[in-house]
Amino acid sequence: MDNSASSQRSTILKYLNEHGSLTTLQCRDELGIMHPAARVNELREAGHKIVTHWTRSEDRTGTKHREAKYVSFHQS
């Protein structure tokens, strides 16, 4: 499995295109991307319109976290 930064960016973009938003925990649990903030920042630097909304959620252990929810805005 390719776990390069480039592959992680592609995975995030694909997920955002299909679902519209993605949280930090989803990135880690579902996509295996351990530092999504860095990849999202790189995508922004490349010109992608991604906004961060701050939410509260629980992980699998029930621990509450302040969590980023990334939302993509597509241009028509």
Phi, psi and omega in degrees: 000132180277117181245025179291161178302319179299315178296319179297319178298316179298319180297316179297314180300317179299315180298314180298320179296325182277326189241343177089330180209164183203135179260165177303313181294323176297318178303314183287312186284317187267328186250349179072024179258111190277338180228070185296331181301320179295316181294320179295319178299318178297322177295319176299316179298333178275001175103002179282138180271099180231126182252145177256128171247136180266131182229176173240136178209170178248142174274186183298335181271356182091002178284130181275140182224150165279127190228141175278137171243116182267129181238130181261139176246119182266142174267135180273000000 
